[in-house]
Amino acid sequence: MERATTCTELTLKGLPVEEVIVLAAALAHHTSLKSLIVTESEISGEAAEALAKVLAETLRGNSSVQLLNFYGDHMDDITLLAEAF
């Protein structure tokens, strides 16, 4: 948990849906996060909903976030993430 509170950059690649759900739950603890890059991952269904919800909450409580990058990800419904912002 201590690592999460001091982590400023997080780059992840190739996450399946199950791990995106775990990421969404963990992001609430990344209070110093400035950069989140997720590439070539499965962001769909329940994972997209969980990620969109936590990103909206995280961004409200963490004004230090400067970069969010979702590149080459498989997303069924991009509007869920767009609505988070």
Secondary structure as UniProt FT lines:
FT   HELIX           2..6
FT   STRAND          9..13
FT   HELIX           17..27
FT   TURN            28..29
FT   TURN            31..32
FT   STRAND          35..39
FT   STRAND          42..43
FT   HELIX           45..61
FT   TURN            63..64
FT   STRAND          67..71
FT   STRAND          74..75
FT   HELIX           78..83
//
